[in-house]
């Protein structure tokens, strides 16, 4: 039995409007498969950011969710979906660059 990484079961959701919330995203993304949780990023003051993450129970739901829901209009904004690494963070250490994701931090 192969253990699936959390990133393999995660969808990064960009371009969320301020009217979007975790409950709405949960209902929308449930169409693609069973979910573990949905989170919308917040800044230090607790204000909602324009991106979030959808965590599925099974990795097979991720490509289906992206194919089904990428470009969907939600509260007047077209959401963009990517595979679970989210926004990469680029680091430079001694002239070597590499990429980290939210799951690595």
C-alpha positions in Angstrom: 0.0 0.0 0.0 1.4 3.4 -1.0 1.0 6.3 1.4 -0.2 9.4 -0.4 1.4 12.7 0.4 -0.9 15.5 1.6 0.3 17.6 -1.4 -1.0 14.9 -3.8 -4.5 15.4 -2.3 -4.5 19.2 -2.2 -5.8 21.8 -4.6 -4.6 25.4 -4.5 -7.5 27.8 -5.2 -6.6 31.4 -6.4 -8.6 34.5 -7.1 -11.1 34.2 -4.4 -13.4 37.1 -3.7 -14.2 38.4 -0.2 -17.6 36.8 -0.3 -16.2 33.3 -0.7 -15.9 31.3 2.6 -14.9 27.8 3.6 -18.5 26.5 3.6 -19.2 27.7 0.0 -15.9 26.2 -1.2 -16.6 22.9 0.6 -19.9 22.6 -1.1 -18.4 23.5 -4.5 -15.4 21.2 -4.3 -17.4 18.3 -2.9 -18.6 17.7 -6.4 -15.2 16.2 -7.3 -14.9 13.8 -4.3 -14.9 13.4 -0.5 -13.1 16.3 1.3 -11.0 16.4 4.5 -11.1 20.2 4.9 -11.1 23.6 3.2 -9.0 26.6 4.3 -8.8 30.2 3.1 -5.6 31.9 4.0 -5.7 34.9 6.3 -3.3 37.8 7.0 -1.9 38.7 10.4 -4.9 40.8 11.2 -7.3 38.0 10.4 -8.5 39.4 7.1 -9.2 36.8 4.4 -6.7 36.5 1.6 -7.6 35.8 -2.1 -6.4 32.1 -2.0 -7.0 28.9 -0.2 -6.5 25.2 -0.1 -8.9 22.3 -0.6 -7.8 19.0 0.9 -9.3 15.8 -0.5 -9.4 12.4 1.1 -8.1 10.7 -2.1 -5.6 12.0 -4.6 -7.7 10.8 -7.5 -10.1 13.6 -6.9 -7.5 16.3 -7.5 -7.2 16.2 -11.3 -10.9 15.7 -11.6 -11.6 18.8 -9.4 -9.1 20.9 -11.5 -10.7 19.7 -14.8 -14.2 20.3 -13.5 -13.9 23.5 -11.6 -10.9 25.5 -12.9 -12.2 28.8 -14.3 -15.5 28.6 -12.5 -17.1 32.0 -11.7 -17.6 32.4 -8.0 -19.0 35.7 -6.7 -18.0 37.6 -9.8 -14.4 36.2 -10.0 -13.0 33.4 -12.0 -11.2 31.0 -9.7 -7.9 29.4 -10.8 -6.8 26.0 -9.6 -3.4 24.3 -9.4 -2.1 21.1 -8.0 -1.6 21.1 -4.3 1.8 22.8 -3.9 0.1 26.2 -3.8 2.2 29.2 -4.3 5.9 28.3 -4.4 8.4 30.0 -2.1 11.7 30.5 -3.7 14.8 30.4 -1.5 18.4 31.2 -2.3 21.1 29.6 -0.1 24.7 30.1 -1.2 23.8 30.8 -4.8 21.6 27.7 -5.0 17.9 28.1 -5.5 15.2 25.6 -4.8 11.5 25.6 -4.3 9.4 25.1 -1.2 5.7 24.9 -0.8 3.3 25.6 2.0 3.6 21.9 3.0 7.3 22.1 3.4 7.2 25.1 5.7 
